[in-house]
Amino acid sequence: MSSHNMTEVLVGGAVLAAALAFGVYASQATGLSRGTGGYELAASFRSLEGVTVGTDVRLAGVKIGTVTGVDLNPESYRADTRFTVIEGIQIPDDSAAVISSEGLLGGNFLEIMPGGSAFYFEPGDVIDDTQGAVSLISLLVKFVAGDGSGE
C-alpha cells in the first residue's frame, strides 16, 4: 500500500511541475511578464484596428517592445496608446509610429519609422507623428466602386 501512495505523490508532483513550467512559458511567450525592463512611450492614433495590449512594437522588422495600454480619448476620439521599448534602444525624437500589417491575412503591429534627429525620446514622451491602421475592406470598396476619376 505504501508504494502505491508514493507513486501517486510522485506522479502528482510531476504533473504539478509540468503545469507550472507551462504557465511560466505561456506568460513569457505572450509578453505578460513585466520583468523585461525598458521605458514607456505614448502615441495617439486615429484608428488602432487590430492592435491591442500585447501587440508587438517593431523597428526594421525586429521586435523592440510591446503595447502596454490602449484607451479611447473622449475629447479627441483618438486611441491613446502606451508601449514599452527595450532598454538600450534609442529612438530619434522625429520618428513616426505607424500601424502596419503583416500581410493580407496577418495581424497588425506598431511599427516605429526612425527619423534622423540627433536627439532621442525620453521615457514618458509622446510620439506626435502617427499613422493609423488602413482598413483593407475600405480600400477594396474604393477599388471596386472606382475612385471617381473617370478613367
Backbone as numpy.savetxt, mean C-alpha at the origin, in Angstrom:
# Nx Ny Nz CAx CAy CAz Cx Cy Cz
-1.34 -46.52 29.63 -2.15 -45.33 29.63 -1.30 -44.08 29.63
-0.20 -44.14 30.32 0.67 -42.98 30.47 1.29 -42.58 29.14
1.72 -43.57 28.32 2.32 -43.25 27.04 1.29 -42.66 26.07
0.01 -43.06 26.21 -1.05 -42.52 25.37 -1.26 -41.03 25.67
-1.26 -40.66 26.95 -1.41 -39.25 27.33 -0.21 -38.42 26.88
0.98 -39.00 26.96 2.19 -38.30 26.54 2.15 -38.02 25.04
1.66 -38.97 24.25 1.53 -38.79 22.81 0.57 -37.66 22.49
-0.57 -37.61 23.20 -1.54 -36.54 22.99 -0.94 -35.18 23.31
-0.17 -35.09 24.37 0.47 -33.83 24.75 1.48 -33.40 23.69
2.27 -34.33 23.18 3.27 -33.99 22.15 2.60 -33.55 20.86
1.56 -34.26 20.43 0.86 -33.89 19.21 0.18 -32.53 19.37
-0.43 -32.32 20.52 -1.06 -31.02 20.79 -0.05 -29.88 20.78
1.12 -30.10 21.36 2.18 -29.09 21.36 2.67 -28.79 19.95
2.81 -29.84 19.12 3.25 -29.64 17.74 2.22 -28.85 16.94
0.95 -29.15 17.13 -0.12 -28.41 16.44 -0.12 -26.96 16.87
0.02 -26.71 18.17 0.04 -25.34 18.68 1.24 -24.57 18.14
2.42 -25.20 18.08 3.62 -24.55 17.55 3.44 -24.23 16.07
2.85 -25.14 15.31 2.61 -24.90 13.88 1.63 -23.75 13.67
0.59 -23.69 14.49 -0.38 -22.61 14.38 0.27 -21.27 14.70
1.09 -21.22 15.72 1.78 -20.00 16.09 2.74 -19.55 14.99
3.48 -20.49 14.42 4.40 -20.17 13.32 3.64 -19.63 12.12
2.52 -20.23 11.80 1.70 -19.75 10.69 1.18 -18.34 10.95
0.76 -18.06 12.17 0.27 -16.73 12.53 1.34 -15.67 12.38
2.55 -15.96 12.81 3.66 -15.02 12.66 3.96 -14.79 11.19
4.01 -15.86 10.41 4.27 -15.74 8.97 3.19 -14.91 8.29
1.93 -15.17 8.60 0.82 -14.45 7.97 0.86 -12.97 8.30
1.17 -12.62 9.54 1.21 -11.20 9.90 2.36 -10.48 9.21
3.48 -11.15 9.01 4.60 -10.53 8.30 4.32 -10.42 6.80
3.70 -11.44 6.23 3.44 -11.45 4.79 2.40 -10.42 4.40
1.45 -10.12 5.29 0.41 -9.15 4.97 0.77 -7.75 5.43
1.93 -7.57 6.03 2.35 -6.24 6.45 1.71 -5.76 7.73
1.15 -6.66 8.53 0.50 -6.25 9.76 1.49 -5.99 10.89
2.70 -6.48 10.74 3.67 -6.26 11.81 4.15 -4.82 11.78
4.32 -4.22 12.93 4.70 -2.82 13.04 6.19 -2.63 13.31
6.94 -3.70 13.42 8.32 -3.60 13.80 9.29 -3.30 12.67
8.80 -2.90 11.50 9.65 -2.69 10.36 10.39 -1.36 10.42
9.90 -0.40 11.18 10.54 0.91 11.24 10.20 1.72 10.02
10.68 2.93 9.99 10.42 3.80 8.86 9.78 5.09 9.32
9.42 5.93 8.36 8.79 7.20 8.69 7.52 7.37 7.88
6.63 8.22 8.38 5.31 8.36 7.76 5.23 9.62 6.92
4.60 9.48 5.75 4.28 10.60 4.88 2.78 10.56 4.60
2.27 11.62 4.00 0.84 11.68 3.70 0.64 12.27 2.30
-0.52 11.98 1.73 -0.90 12.52 0.43 -2.43 12.51 0.35
-2.99 13.37 -0.51 -4.44 13.45 -0.68 -4.77 13.19 -2.15
-5.71 12.25 -2.39 -6.04 11.84 -3.74 -7.50 12.10 -4.07
-7.78 12.41 -5.34 -9.15 12.57 -5.82 -9.86 11.22 -5.82
-9.13 10.17 -6.23 -9.69 8.83 -6.25 -8.62 7.84 -5.79
-9.01 6.98 -4.85 -8.07 6.02 -4.28 -8.52 4.59 -4.60
-9.24 4.43 -5.70 -9.83 3.15 -6.08 -8.80 2.03 -6.09
-9.07 0.98 -5.32 -8.21 -0.20 -5.29 -7.07 -0.13 -4.29
-6.95 0.98 -3.55 -5.88 1.12 -2.56 -6.51 1.14 -1.17
-6.01 0.27 -0.30 -6.51 0.17 1.07 -5.31 0.09 2.02
-5.60 0.04 3.31 -4.54 -0.15 4.29 -3.83 -1.47 4.00
-2.52 -1.43 3.94 -1.73 -2.62 3.63 -1.23 -2.67 2.20
-1.73 -1.76 1.34 -1.29 -1.72 -0.05 0.18 -1.30 -0.12
0.90 -1.86 -1.09 2.32 -1.54 -1.27 2.52 -0.09 -1.70
3.64 0.49 -1.24 4.16 1.76 -1.75 5.44 1.39 -2.47
5.56 1.78 -3.75 6.70 1.37 -4.55 7.40 2.57 -5.18
8.68 2.40 -5.38 9.50 3.37 -6.10 10.33 2.56 -7.08
10.22 2.86 -8.36 10.92 2.12 -9.42 10.57 0.63 -9.38
9.35 0.30 -8.97 8.89 -1.08 -8.94 9.29 -1.86 -7.70
10.03 -1.22 -6.79 10.49 -1.89 -5.58 9.66 -1.41 -4.39
9.20 -2.35 -3.57 8.40 -1.99 -2.40 9.27 -1.24 -1.40
8.83 -0.01 -1.05 9.58 0.79 -0.08 8.72 1.14 1.13
7.47 0.68 1.14 6.61 1.01 2.27 5.23 0.42 2.12
4.34 0.87 3.01 2.98 0.34 3.08 2.00 1.45 3.43
0.82 1.40 2.83 -0.25 2.34 3.19 -0.74 1.98 4.59
-0.76 2.96 5.50 -1.14 2.70 6.89 -2.47 3.31 7.28
-3.00 4.23 6.48 -4.28 4.83 6.83 -4.94 5.50 5.64
-6.27 5.38 5.57 -7.06 6.00 4.51 -8.31 6.59 5.16
-8.53 7.89 4.95 -9.71 8.57 5.49 -10.27 9.52 4.45
-11.59 9.67 4.45 -12.23 10.65 3.58 -12.23 12.00 4.27
-11.71 13.02 3.58 -11.74 14.37 4.11 -13.11 14.96 3.80
-13.96 15.23 4.83 -15.32 15.68 4.58 -15.41 17.09 4.00
-14.34 17.86 4.07 -14.37 19.22 3.52 -13.96 19.25 2.06
-12.93 18.48 1.69 -12.44 18.51 0.31 -12.96 17.34 -0.52
-13.58 16.34 0.14 -14.05 15.12 -0.52 -12.91 14.39 -1.24
-11.74 14.43 -0.63 -10.58 13.72 -1.15 -10.18 12.63 -0.16
-9.45 11.65 -0.65 -8.99 10.54 0.19 -7.63 10.90 0.79
-7.62 11.22 2.07 -6.37 11.50 2.78 -5.70 10.18 3.12
-4.46 10.02 2.70 -3.77 8.75 2.81 -2.46 8.93 3.58
-2.21 8.01 4.49 -0.94 7.99 5.23 -0.21 6.70 4.87
1.10 6.80 4.74 1.89 5.61 4.41 3.28 5.73 5.02
3.89 4.58 5.25 5.24 4.56 5.79 6.24 4.26 4.68
7.44 4.79 4.87 8.55 4.55 3.95 9.69 3.98 4.78
10.35 2.97 4.26 11.44 2.31 4.97 12.52 3.32 5.33
13.03 3.22 6.55 14.11 4.09 7.01 15.30 3.96 6.07
15.89 5.08 5.72 17.06 5.07 4.84 16.71 5.41 3.40
15.43 5.36 3.03 14.99 5.76 1.69 14.59 7.23 1.75
15.35 8.09 1.06 15.03 9.52 1.05 14.30 9.85 -0.24
13.18 10.56 -0.09 12.35 10.91 -1.24 12.46 12.42 -1.47
12.88 12.84 -2.68 12.98 14.28 -2.97 11.65 14.99 -2.74
11.71 16.23 -2.26 10.48 16.93 -1.86 9.66 17.46 -3.04
10.09 17.20 -4.28 9.27 17.55 -5.44 8.73 16.30 -6.14
8.72 15.18 -5.41 8.23 13.92 -5.96 6.70 13.91 -6.03
6.18 13.01 -6.85 4.73 12.86 -7.00 4.31 11.49 -6.48
3.08 11.40 -5.98 2.48 10.13 -5.56 1.36 9.80 -6.54
1.43 8.63 -7.15 0.50 8.24 -8.22 -0.08 6.87 -7.88
-1.39 6.72 -8.12 -2.02 5.40 -7.99 -1.81 4.68 -9.32
-1.05 3.59 -9.29 -0.74 2.84 -10.50 -1.36 1.46 -10.43
-1.49 0.85 -11.60 -2.09 -0.48 -11.69 -1.04 -1.49 -12.09
-1.18 -2.72 -11.57 -0.26 -3.80 -11.92 -0.59 -4.41 -13.27
-1.65 -3.99 -13.89 -2.06 -4.53 -15.18 -3.58 -4.54 -15.27
-4.10 -5.11 -16.35 -5.55 -5.13 -16.54 -6.28 -5.85 -15.42
-5.74 -6.95 -14.94 -6.41 -7.73 -13.91 -5.74 -7.61 -12.55
-4.65 -6.88 -12.49 -3.91 -6.75 -11.23 -4.50 -5.66 -10.34
-4.00 -5.60 -9.14 -4.45 -4.59 -8.19 -3.71 -3.27 -8.38
-4.08 -2.29 -7.58 -3.43 -0.99 -7.62 -2.43 -0.87 -6.49
-1.49 0.04 -6.65 -0.52 0.32 -5.61 -0.17 1.80 -5.67
0.46 2.29 -4.61 0.88 3.69 -4.54 2.31 3.77 -5.04
2.50 4.51 -6.13 3.84 4.64 -6.72 4.38 6.03 -6.45
5.63 6.08 -6.03 6.31 7.35 -5.83 7.14 7.64 -7.07
6.89 8.78 -7.71 7.64 9.21 -8.88 8.63 10.26 -8.39
9.92 9.90 -8.26 10.88 10.81 -7.64 11.15 12.04 -8.49
11.32 13.16 -7.80 11.69 14.41 -8.46 13.20 14.56 -8.46
13.65 15.75 -8.77 15.09 16.00 -8.86 15.61 16.96 -7.81
14.81 17.27 -6.82 15.21 18.22 -5.79 16.36 17.69 -4.94
17.16 18.62 -4.44 18.26 18.25 -3.54 17.77 18.16 -2.09
16.49 18.50 -1.86 15.92 18.46 -0.52 14.94 17.30 -0.44
14.76 16.75 0.76 13.97 15.54 0.93 12.81 15.76 1.89
11.76 14.93 1.73 10.64 14.96 2.66 11.11 14.57 4.05
10.54 15.21 5.04 10.79 14.88 6.44 9.61 14.05 6.94
9.79 13.27 8.01 8.66 12.51 8.57 7.47 13.41 8.87
6.28 12.99 8.41 5.06 13.75 8.64 4.70 14.71 7.52
5.58 14.91 6.55 5.31 15.82 5.44 4.19 15.28 4.55
3.61 16.18 3.74 2.53 15.83 2.82 3.03 16.00 1.39
2.82 14.98 0.57 3.14 15.07 -0.85 1.96 15.76 -1.54
2.20 16.94 -2.11 1.13 17.72 -2.73 0.82 17.28 -4.16
1.82 16.83 -4.89 1.66 16.44 -6.29 1.15 15.00 -6.33
-0.15 14.82 -6.57 -0.74 13.48 -6.59 -1.56 13.27 -7.85
-1.72 12.02 -8.21 -2.59 11.63 -9.32 -3.38 10.41 -8.88
-4.70 10.52 -8.89 -5.57 9.45 -8.42 -5.66 8.30 -9.40
-6.44 7.31 -9.02 -6.62 6.12 -9.83 -7.42 6.45 -11.09
-7.05 5.79 -12.17 -7.78 5.92 -13.43 -8.68 4.70 -13.56
-9.97 4.94 -13.73 -10.92 3.84 -13.85 -10.89 3.26 -15.25
-10.58 1.96 -15.36 -10.55 1.31 -16.67 -11.94 1.27 -17.30
-12.97 1.16 -16.48 -14.35 1.14 -17.00 -14.68 2.46 -17.70
-14.34 3.59 -17.06 -14.65 4.88 -17.68 -13.83 5.08 -18.95
-12.59 4.58 -18.98 -11.80 4.68 -20.21 -12.42 3.85 -21.33
-12.90 2.64 -21.01 -13.55 1.80 -22.03 -14.83 2.44 -22.55
-15.61 3.05 -21.67 -16.85 3.71 -22.09 -16.53 4.86 -23.03
-15.51 5.66 -22.70 -15.12 6.76 -23.58 -14.66 6.24 -24.94
-13.92 5.14 -24.94 -13.42 4.57 -26.18 -14.57 4.05 -27.05
-15.51 3.34 -26.44 -16.62 2.75 -27.19 -17.57 3.84 -27.68
-17.84 4.84 -26.84 -18.76 5.91 -27.22 -18.13 6.92 -28.15
-16.83 6.91 -28.26 -16.12 7.91 -29.08 -15.85 9.12 -28.23
-14.81 9.87 -28.61 -14.42 11.01 -27.80 -15.02 12.32 -28.31
-15.85 12.27 -29.34 -16.52 13.47 -29.83 -15.67 14.31 -30.76
-14.53 13.80 -31.20 -13.66 14.58 -32.08 -14.10 14.48 -33.54
-14.99 13.54 -33.86 -15.51 13.41 -35.22 -14.60 12.63 -36.14
-13.57 12.02 -35.67 -12.67 11.27 -36.54 -13.06 9.84 -36.66
